[in-house]
Amino acid sequence: MTTTEGLNGIGAGAGGGRAAAGEEVTLFVARRVDPGFEEAFEGWARGILAAAADHPGNLGTGLLRPAGSEDPWHLLLHFRDAAAFADWQASPARAACFARADGHHVEVARRELHGMEGWFATTSVGARRKPPARWKMMVASTVAIAPLTVTANLVLTPHLSGLPVVARTLLMAPVISALMTYLALPAVTRLLRRWLFPS
């Protein structure tokens, strides 16, 4: 496999299935680097991730160094939805990055994950673990969001009762979403780590 084949294609990888409408897409790509070319590869990887980060609809990128000398590097690309992901795949910026590849690294694995599965995968990939089963992700998400919803109804709703339902919802949704993403879900993931990612 040549370097230009890495990160190509839009179809679902090992994650299985296609993203539902509006569902976030997370792509993990593992690339094996020839010994002695690690520094050059890291520069190339950071370049393509920077280009992806500037692309409309990108929600974040990441680069994971190998745990051992023979292990692959991992690149993470997170997009708002399947349309944004497909647009990045076909973009001139991405093509230009692969045109600059030196041929000393090849793709050895990929996973395309959708929705909440991609969030949990950011926790598991560094330890070479598979994301939890979907029903476990549902339970963990429920444990995280339930106290936030109750708290929001007790604390925020009384102050917003004079607003129309739609306006009240639009004000509460981003607050709950931010707390869920940056506080509740990371805490629940740590709390349930052994259950979510059994040895």
Helices and strands as residue ranges (DSSP letters): G 3-5, E 25-33, H 38-53, E 58-64, E 73-79, H 82-89, H 92-99, E 105-114, H 116-124, G 125-127, H 134-155, H 157-160, H 165-179, I 180-184, H 185-191, H 193-196
